[in-house]
Amino acid sequence: MTRWTHRQWLVAAGGSLGALVLLGVPTVLLPNSLFTREIEPTWWSYPVWGVTAVLCGLLAATYVRNGNSPERADEARSVTGVVLTWFAIGCPVCNKLVLLALGTSGALSWFAPLQPLLAVAGVVLLSVALRTRLKQARACPLPAAPGA
């Protein structure tokens, strides 16, 4: 990351901001009038939200430098990590999928206690995807541009 261009850092910042909004609005961690939340967020939801946003931005920046297609494993880890985090920081009884599968009492007694584990799994998957992308960029650097 020490060799990143200004463009990559701009993409990282923009990607982090975008992830904050895309995760924060539907989970109501970012107060808005579009969505409501029945249960107040847990104390750990905000740090997980922030770490996830930063990791998403950094991952987005790894795709800027070269035009190579991302490997499926990185893509799958990234998407799975974001989805797990979204489930983790969301309201357990506001999620329609959880309510359909478990009902209100199941969402509170079964799903809510699993949310911290989902958060950890999501952050770990995003971290592994970022680490893999950074290792690949270091192992296979692009040739210098003509005239550089």
C-alpha positions in Angstrom: 0.0 0.0 0.0 3.0 2.3 0.4 3.3 2.3 -3.4 -0.3 3.2 -4.0 -1.2 6.2 -6.2 -3.3 9.1 -5.3 -6.1 7.6 -7.4 -6.0 4.4 -5.4 -6.2 6.3 -2.1 -9.2 8.3 -3.5 -10.9 5.1 -4.5 -10.2 3.7 -1.0 -11.7 6.8 0.6 -14.7 6.8 -1.8 -15.3 3.1 -1.3 -15.2 3.4 2.4 -17.7 6.3 2.3 -19.9 4.3 0.0 -19.8 1.3 2.2 -20.6 3.4 5.3 -23.8 4.6 3.5 -24.8 1.3 1.9 -24.4 -0.5 5.2 -25.5 2.3 7.5 -28.8 3.3 5.8 -30.7 0.0 5.8 -29.4 -1.0 9.3 -30.2 2.5 10.6 -26.8 2.9 12.0 -26.9 6.1 9.9 -30.2 7.7 11.0 -32.6 8.2 8.1 -36.3 8.3 7.3 -36.2 5.4 4.9 -35.8 2.6 7.4 -36.7 2.1 11.0 -35.2 -0.2 13.6 -37.2 -1.9 16.4 -34.2 -2.7 18.6 -31.3 -0.3 19.3 -27.9 -1.2 17.8 -25.5 -3.0 20.0 -22.3 -1.2 21.2 -20.1 -3.3 18.8 -22.2 -2.6 15.7 -20.6 0.8 15.1 -16.9 -0.4 15.3 -17.8 -3.3 13.0 -19.5 -1.0 10.6 -16.5 1.3 10.5 -13.9 -1.5 10.1 -16.0 -3.1 7.4 -16.3 0.2 5.5 -12.5 0.7 5.7 -11.8 -2.8 4.5 -14.3 -2.4 1.6 -12.6 0.8 0.5 -9.1 -0.7 0.7 -10.3 -3.7 -1.3 -11.8 -1.5 -3.9 -8.5 0.3 -4.3 -6.7 -3.0 -5.0 -8.7 -3.3 -8.2 -7.7 0.2 -9.5 -4.1 -0.3 -10.4 -4.4 -3.1 -13.0 -7.2 -4.2 -15.3 -6.8 -7.9 -14.4 -10.0 -9.7 -13.5 -10.3 -10.4 -9.8 -9.9 -14.0 -8.8 -13.2 -15.7 -7.8 -11.9 -16.5 -4.3 -11.2 -12.9 -3.5 -14.5 -11.8 -4.9 -16.4 -14.5 -3.0 -14.7 -13.6 0.3 -15.4 -9.9 -0.2 -19.1 -10.4 -1.0 -19.6 -13.0 1.8 -17.8 -10.8 4.3 -20.0 -7.8 3.5 -23.2 -9.8 3.6 -22.3 -11.4 6.9 -21.5 -8.0 8.3 -24.8 -6.6 7.1 -26.6 -9.4 8.9 -24.5 -8.8 12.0 -25.1 -5.1 12.4 -28.8 -5.1 11.3 -31.7 -5.3 13.6 -32.5 -9.0 14.3 -36.3 -8.5 14.1 -36.2 -6.0 11.2 -34.7 -8.4 8.8 -37.4 -10.0 6.7 -35.3 -13.1 5.8 -34.6 -13.8 9.5 -38.3 -13.2 10.4 -39.5 -15.6 7.7 -37.1 -18.3 8.7 -37.2 -18.0 12.5 -40.1 -15.8 13.5 -39.8 -13.0 16.0 -39.0 -15.1 19.0 -36.4 -17.1 17.0 -34.8 -13.9 15.7 -34.4 -12.7 19.3 -33.4 -16.0 20.9 -31.4 -17.7 18.1 -30.3 -15.1 15.6 -29.4 -12.1 17.9 -26.8 -14.1 19.9 -25.2 -15.2 16.6 -24.7 -11.7 15.3 -21.4 -11.0 17.0 -20.0 -14.3 15.4 -21.3 -13.1 12.0 -19.5 -9.8 12.5 -16.2 -11.5 13.3 -16.6 -13.9 10.4 -17.4 -11.0 8.0 -14.4 -8.9 9.1 -12.1 -11.9 9.0 -13.2 -12.8 5.4 -12.7 -9.2 4.3 -9.3 -9.1 5.9 -8.3 -12.3 4.2 -9.5 -11.0 0.8 -7.5 -7.8 1.3 -4.4 -9.6 2.4 -4.6 -11.9 -0.6 -5.1 -9.0 -3.0 -2.1 -7.1 -1.5 0.1 -10.2 -1.7 -0.8 -10.8 -5.3 0.0 -7.1 -6.2 3.4 -7.4 -4.5 4.2 -10.7 -6.0 3.3 -9.7 -9.5 4.0 -6.0 -9.9 3.0 -4.2 -13.1 5.8 -3.0 -15.4 6.5 0.7 -15.3 4.5 2.9 -17.7 6.4 4.1 -20.8 8.2 7.3 -20.2 7.9 7.0 -16.4 
